Amino acid sequence: DVATSPGYRWGTTVLPGQKITVEHVYDVLGITYPQVFIMKRKGKDLLALWEDVADNVFNPNPLYQQGGDMSRLYGVEYELKINAKQGERIRNVRIKGKPLDPNKEYVVAVYGGPPPMGVEPEKKNIREIVIDYIRKKKDVEVERKPNVKVLDHPYNTDCYWR
C-alpha cells in the first residue's frame, strides 16, 4: 500500500532517455543501512508518524527541529499546512486513491533507518531491489505528479516538470 524513502538529496542526475547504471543506483543509495522492512501499520499510526516527521522539519522553534527532510511517500497523497500546530499539519491523506482509514492496517515498505522492533529484513536490500527493477523494466518512467499539496506556502511544482 505504502512505500517510504528517506529524503535524500544526493546522487547523479539521470536525464530522460539516459541509461540508468548500477553506479547511478549506488550514487543515490550508497548508504550503510540499506535493509528493507515490510510490515503492517494502522492508518492512525502512520498519520502520527508522518505528523512527527513534519514537526521535526517545520517546528518554528529551532530547538525542536530534528530533521531537514520529509520522508518520501509512495502510494500516498496529502495536503500539508506547514505553519499549522503540531499534529495538524497533514490533512486529506489518501492511500492508493482512497481516504486514509485510521483503523485499517496498511502494508508498508520502509528502508533507510533502524530496524522496526520485531520485523525481520527482506532478503534483498534496497539497492538490489532497485537494480532488479530497472533490469526488468528497461525503460523507467517517472510520474510527474507531486503527491503533496502545500497549502500555506508559495510552492510551484509545475516549474520542475517543463
N, C-alpha and C positions, 0 to 999 in steps of 0.2 A: 504494500500500500504506500509506504513512505520510505524514501532513502535520504540519508543526510550526509553532508560532506562538510568538513571544516572550511572556514573562509580563507583559503589560501590565496595569496596574491603574487605568486611567483610562477615561473615557467616560461617556456618559449611560446611565442605567438605562432599558431598554425593558420595559414591563410586558406580561404576557400579553395578547394581543389588540390591543395598540397597533401602529399602522402604523410600520414602520421606514423612516426617511427617509434621504436621502443625507447630511444633516447628522449623523445618528446614526453612519453609517459613518465619516465624517471625524472625529467625536469620538474614535473608538477607533483609527482608522488614520491620524491626522494626523501621519505620520512622513516623514522625508526619505529613507528607504531602503525604498520600497515594492516593489522589484523582486522577482519570483517566479522561483525557480530549480527546475527538475526534474532530478533526477539519479538514478543508481543507486548504492547503497551496500550493502556486505556487512553481514549481521547483527552480526558481531563488531565492526565499525567503528561501527555505530550504538550498540551497547551501551557501547563505550568512550567515545564522545562523551557519552552520557547520564550515565554514571558521572562523567565530568569535570565536567559541569554540576552534578550532585548534590554533588560535593566542593566546588565553588566556593560553593555555598549553605550546606552543612551542616558544613563542616570546623570542628572545635571551636576551632582556632587562628584568631583573627580576622585574623591577618596573611595567611592563605591564603584567606580568603573574598573572592571576586572578583565576586560577583553576589548578587542578592537574590531571584531568581525562578527556579523550574524552568521549562524550556520546556514549553509545552502540546503534547501529543502526541495526534494523532487517528489512529484505526486501531490503537492500541497500548493494551494493558492491562499493568500490572505491579504488583509489591509493592515497597515502599520501606522500608528499615530505616535511619532517619536516623542512628542512633548507631553504625552498623557502620563498619568501616575503609574507607578509600578503595579503590574497586574492588569492594566487596562490598555496596553499598547497594541496588542494583537487582536484583530477583530475579523469577523466574517470568514473564518477559516473553512476551507473546502478541501477535502481529501478525495482525490480521483473524481472531482466534479460535484461531490455531494457535501452538504454541510457536516462539519465535524460533530460526531455524536460523542458526548463526554463519557458515556458508559460502554461504548463499543471498544473491543480490543482490535488494534491495528497491527499488522506485521510491519516491523521497522528494521531496516538495514542501516547499520552505522559503522564507521571506521574513524580512525584518527584521534583516538583518545584512550583513556584507561578502560580495561575490560569491565563491562557491566557485571555486577555480582551475580554469580550462578549461571552465566551464559558462556558457553564454550565457543572459541573462534571457529569460523569456517575453515575448510581445508586449504582454500586458496586465499592469498592476501589480495588487497585492492589492486595492486599493480598487475598481478596475474589475471585477475578478473577483467580489468580494462583491456589488457593486451589481447586476451582471448576474444573479447567482444569486438575489438577493432579488426582482428583477423577474420572473424566470421562475417562481419558486416561489410567489410571492404570500403564502402563509402559511408561516412558518418555525417549525418545532417544534424545541425543544431537548431532546435526550435527557437525561433526569435520572438518569444513571447515572455515578457517578465512575469513572474508569479507573485510579485509583491507590488502592491499599490501603496505608495506613501501618501498619507492624507494631509499632513501639515507641514510639508517642506517642498519647495520647488524641486522637482525631481523628474527630469525628462529622459526617459529611456529610449525614445524614438531616435535620438541622435546617434545612438550606438549601432543601429541596425540599418543605416542608409548605405 
